[in-house]
Amino acid sequence: MSDSQTLIAESIDRMLSDHVDAGVRERAEHGEWPVDLWALVEGAGFADLLVPEAEDGSDWADAGVILRALGYHRAPLPLAETMLARWLARCCGLPDTKEPCTVLEQDGTDGLSLDWSAGTLRISGAARRVPWARTARWLLVSGSAGSQRALGLVDLSSSGVALEPAAGVGGEPRDRISFEDCACADARPMPRDWMAQPILVFGALSRAAQMAGALRFLLEQSVRYAGEREQFGRPIGRFQAIQQMLAVLAGEVVAAQTAVDHACRTVCLTGGRFDIAIAKIRTGQAAGVGAAIAHQVHGAMGFTYEHALHFATRRLWAWRAEYHSEAWWAAEIGREAMDRGGDALWPWITSRH
């Protein structure tokens, strides 16, 4: 990491270590919004880290540090969504938002329709599993209105919006929103050189970074537990079978972290979808292996609600599926490889790195 990223990491880790514990997570899962925690994060400027003050403003390498810390501490906040929404809104010329935000990508299967009418972008239909919708004031939606791609900013307190609270397997809010000819507070056509589906793509990168952080917590927690838990008169970490499992987990953590770091260094609004796909695939695979190993090391203890482990593993299961699974992204990479052909694929890969 650069010196600035080290400072960012130390700052966010110290803040979340001091203010996020099992009680905060449990209360959030029961519907309590951690208003004081959000005020701290907002006041420190972390939610605006991606928003450029100039053309050479903050980038995803800095944001990745924040998102990994968010996953490591399992902080119950819409920080990833707010960072993404504010960044895309600023880059597209939409007004700044000062309250928590969430994001939504029209995927063609949700029945969501966007239409321009008298210069206003209007939304109809419904969307499920919208992250943190009940706590957000603003929703940034990306999709196609006719032949034109657009970004729209929706005030979730406006008429024409109905919300049904729900939760995912991770315990975080994943709500259903219905739109009845809802007018966006503001909207812009997306620049033609932007990559398609920016919320889907950068949402996938956000979840990959969060998973990388949660995986690091799994490794540290599992190593600690293996050194403390005794069986047959010695710590279980002294047994070769446990050591082997921890070595595999460590390898998965490093592989996931490397993929995320590379994607964060290389992506921008006009490119980097391939690297994000690799990061989402690799962290998804690591999440499956890592959660299984962590629970094997902890045994029955790790399955209890009182233990901290499940706050990480349940989120890993949820984040792995959000913004599409590794199977979906692998299929996309496969299609791109087939389109390029065997002779062109390897030169293309090696010329990019």
PyMOL commands that set and color helices and strands:
alter all, ss='L'
color gray80, all
select helices_A, chain A and resi 3-19+22-29+35-43+46-48+60-72+79-92+133-135+198-228+236-238+240-266+273-303+309-321+326-340+342-351
alter helices_A, ss='H'
color red, helices_A
select strands_A, chain A and resi 101-105+113-117+120-131+138-145+148-155+161-164+174-183+186-189+230-231+234-235
alter strands_A, ss='S'
color yellow, strands_A
deselect
rebuild
show_as cartoon
